[in-house]
């Protein structure tokens, strides 16, 4: 009967995963597989000499994260899929994904005998492919929002003009003219409804996908989102503010899905905030959670409508201040996505004073 090492020798010789065994007591790598040279460009016989170089190019924000994860692994717990960034000389990133677990061999002292074994794989290429797909989806969502606004706005204006004309010609008692105006109003409303339903359905379909949680710097990502909103034509009359408790705040999220949540909340804030109003996004790092708030100085939500706001087809649905249509699906989807992230969402609102949404997410796991 062949030994296990013989059975897997061929796989180990061609595997792209780097396996290692590390002894924390003297900071020595006791074993590293051949993929270390093939995949990471190192030298097996010089791995301990090269280890400080790897740590030196580790992204500064990931150093405490790695230390925390390795400390947790040292207690005998399996730590899976640590996503770590290496900073290349040109400033680009190289991504590694590592899993590790600690154990003490039989007959060894707990401190000196502790070993940490695990594996590392270079995920840069797959992440780049995923990033392209995410950018496409994000661009698609943004374009849908912009197109829906740009297409719906003329129809809303035409509907308002039809209402005005209907009032002015009412005294003429012209049945044919009144029928034509009524048909114009109906066509405009149906057009707006069709556009909004299409956007809502795209959002709904996109939310019905399993979330893929990855460590994300919320400060960087939401800062970019808010900056993009400030440059949108229909948001030019509003004031935006962005505040954070730390320069970088991490959480484990599905970037595409979570950004849909933030897009929807900011879009709603714009709908119900008059020109000259204020919108703010705040991110606060708490001991075990990250708290995100989206606040506006808009018209607020009546108290009697707040309890059912997150229900599907809620009676709280209302058109925006500029006639924007809603099906009431948005807040239900937002709640679903937040809960898929093991988070909570709630709100505080008062009529004519504005609305604040609170999202509490678990901090990035060690």
FENTAJO-V702158 format. One record per residue. N is the residue number from 0. RES is the residue in one small letter. D_FIRST is the distance of its C-alpha to the first C-alpha in Angstrom with 1 decimal. Layout:
((N,RES,D_FIRST) (N,RES,D_FIRST))
This chain:
((0,x,0.0) (1,x,3.8) (2,x,6.6) (3,x,9.3) (4,x,11.6) (5,x,10.0) (6,x,9.8) (7,x,13.5) (8,x,14.8) (9,x,16.7) (10,x,18.2) (11,x,19.2) (12,x,20.8) (13,x,23.0) (14,x,23.5) (15,x,27.2) (16,x,26.5) (17,x,27.0) (18,x,24.8) (19,x,26.4) (20,x,26.7) (21,x,30.3) (22,x,31.9) (23,x,35.4) (24,x,36.9) (25,x,37.3) (26,x,36.8) (27,x,33.9) (28,x,31.0) (29,x,28.0) (30,x,25.6) (31,x,26.3) (32,x,24.1) (33,x,25.1) (34,x,26.9) (35,x,29.5) (36,x,30.9) (37,x,30.4) (38,x,31.8) (39,x,34.1) (40,x,35.3) (41,x,34.5) (42,x,33.2) (43,x,30.0) (44,x,31.6) (45,x,34.8) (46,x,33.5) (47,x,35.4) (48,x,38.5) (49,x,38.3) (50,x,37.8) (51,x,41.6) (52,x,42.3) (53,x,40.2) (54,x,42.0) (55,x,45.3) (56,x,45.1) (57,x,43.8) (58,x,46.6) (59,x,48.9) (60,x,48.6) (61,x,44.8) (62,x,44.7) (63,x,45.7) (64,x,43.5) (65,x,40.4) (66,x,41.5) (67,x,41.9) (68,x,38.5) (69,x,36.8) (70,x,38.8) (71,x,37.7) (72,x,34.0) (73,x,34.5) (74,x,35.4) (75,x,31.9) (76,x,32.8) (77,x,31.0) (78,x,33.4) (79,x,32.7) (80,x,34.3) (81,x,36.8) (82,x,38.8) (83,x,40.1) (84,x,42.7) (85,x,43.0) (86,x,46.5) (87,x,46.6) (88,x,49.5) (89,x,51.4) (90,x,51.1) (91,x,48.6) (92,x,45.6) (93,x,41.9) (94,x,39.8) (95,x,36.5) (96,x,34.6) (97,x,32.7) (98,x,30.8) (99,x,30.1) (100,x,29.4) (101,x,30.0) (102,x,28.2) (103,x,28.7) (104,x,25.7) (105,x,25.9) (106,x,28.6) (107,x,30.3) (108,x,33.9) (109,x,34.6) (110,x,36.6) (111,x,35.1) (112,x,31.5) (113,x,31.6) (114,x,29.3) (115,x,29.5) (116,x,26.7) (117,x,27.1) (118,x,27.4) (119,x,30.3) (120,x,31.2) (121,x,34.4) (122,x,36.2) (123,x,39.4) (124,x,39.3) (125,x,38.4) (126,x,41.1) (127,x,43.6) (128,x,43.0) (129,x,43.3) (130,x,46.4) (131,x,48.0) (132,x,47.4) (133,x,48.8) (134,x,51.8) (135,x,52.5) (136,x,52.3) (137,x,54.5) (138,x,56.9) (139,x,57.0) (140,x,57.8) (141,x,60.5) (142,x,62.0) (143,x,62.0) (144,x,63.9) (145,x,66.3) (146,x,66.9) (147,x,67.4) (148,x,70.0) (149,x,71.7) (150,x,71.8) (151,x,72.9) (152,x,75.5) (153,x,78.0) (154,x,77.6) (155,x,78.3) (156,x,81.3) (157,x,82.6) (158,x,82.2) (159,x,84.2) (160,x,86.9) (161,x,87.0) (162,x,87.6) (163,x,90.4) (164,x,92.0) (165,x,91.9) (166,x,93.9) (167,x,96.5) (168,x,97.1) (169,x,97.1) (170,x,100.9) (171,x,101.1) (172,x,99.8) (173,x,98.3) (174,x,95.9) (175,x,94.3) (176,x,93.9) (177,x,92.4) (178,x,89.9) (179,x,88.9) (180,x,88.4) (181,x,86.4) (182,x,84.2) (183,x,83.7) (184,x,82.7) (185,x,80.2) (186,x,78.7) (187,x,78.2) (188,x,76.6) (189,x,74.3) (190,x,73.3) (191,x,72.5) (192,x,70.5) (193,x,68.5) (194,x,67.6) (195,x,66.7) (196,x,64.7) (197,x,62.7) (198,x,61.8) (199,x,61.0) (200,x,58.7) (201,x,56.9) (202,x,56.4) (203,x,55.4) (204,x,52.8) (205,x,51.4) (206,x,51.1) (207,x,49.0) (208,x,45.9) (209,x,43.2) (210,x,43.8) (211,x,41.5) (212,x,42.3) (213,x,42.4) (214,x,44.3) (215,x,47.8) (216,x,50.8) (217,x,53.4) (218,x,56.4) (219,x,55.6) (220,x,54.9) (221,x,57.8) (222,x,60.1) (223,x,59.5) (224,x,60.0) (225,x,63.3) (226,x,64.5) (227,x,63.9) (228,x,65.9) (229,x,68.8) (230,x,69.2) (231,x,69.4) (232,x,72.9) (233,x,73.3) (234,x,72.2) (235,x,74.7) (236,x,77.1) (237,x,74.7) (238,x,73.8) (239,x,70.2) (240,x,68.8) (241,x,65.3) (242,x,64.5) (243,x,61.3) (244,x,60.7) (245,x,58.3) (246,x,57.9) (247,x,54.3) (248,x,53.0) (249,x,49.5) (250,x,48.2) (251,x,45.1) (252,x,46.6) (253,x,46.2) (254,x,48.7) (255,x,49.9) (256,x,50.5) (257,x,52.0) (258,x,54.4) (259,x,55.5) (260,x,56.5) (261,x,58.5) (262,x,60.1) (263,x,61.2) (264,x,62.6) (265,x,64.5) (266,x,65.7) (267,x,67.1) (268,x,68.7) (269,x,70.5) (270,x,71.6) (271,x,73.4) (272,x,74.7) (273,x,78.1) (274,x,78.7) (275,x,79.2) (276,x,76.7) (277,x,73.8) (278,x,70.0) (279,x,67.6) (280,x,63.9) (281,x,62.7) (282,x,59.3) (283,x,58.9) (284,x,55.9) (285,x,55.8) (286,x,53.5) (287,x,50.9) (288,x,52.3) (289,x,54.0) (290,x,57.4) (291,x,58.8) (292,x,62.3) (293,x,64.2) (294,x,67.9) (295,x,71.0) (296,x,74.7) (297,x,75.1) (298,x,76.8) (299,x,74.3) (300,x,73.0) (301,x,75.3) (302,x,74.2) (303,x,74.2) (304,x,71.7) (305,x,69.2) (306,x,67.3) (307,x,66.2) (308,x,65.6) (309,x,61.8) (310,x,62.0) (311,x,61.4) (312,x,64.7) (313,x,66.5) (314,x,70.2) (315,x,70.2) (316,x,69.8) (317,x,72.8) (318,x,73.8) (319,x,73.8) (320,x,77.1) (321,x,77.2) (322,x,76.4) (323,x,72.6) (324,x,71.1) (325,x,68.2) (326,x,66.4) (327,x,65.3) (328,x,61.6) (329,x,61.1) (330,x,61.1) (331,x,58.8) (332,x,56.2) (333,x,56.7) (334,x,56.0) (335,x,52.9) (336,x,51.4) (337,x,52.3) (338,x,50.6) (339,x,47.5) (340,x,47.5) (341,x,47.8) (342,x,51.4) (343,x,54.9) (344,x,58.0) (345,x,61.7) (346,x,65.1) (347,x,68.6) (348,x,71.6) (349,x,75.3) (350,x,77.7) (351,x,79.4) (352,x,77.3) (353,x,73.9) (354,x,70.3) (355,x,67.3) (356,x,63.8) (357,x,61.2) (358,x,57.4) (359,x,55.2) (360,x,51.6) (361,x,48.8) (362,x,48.5) (363,x,45.5) (364,x,42.5) (365,x,40.9))
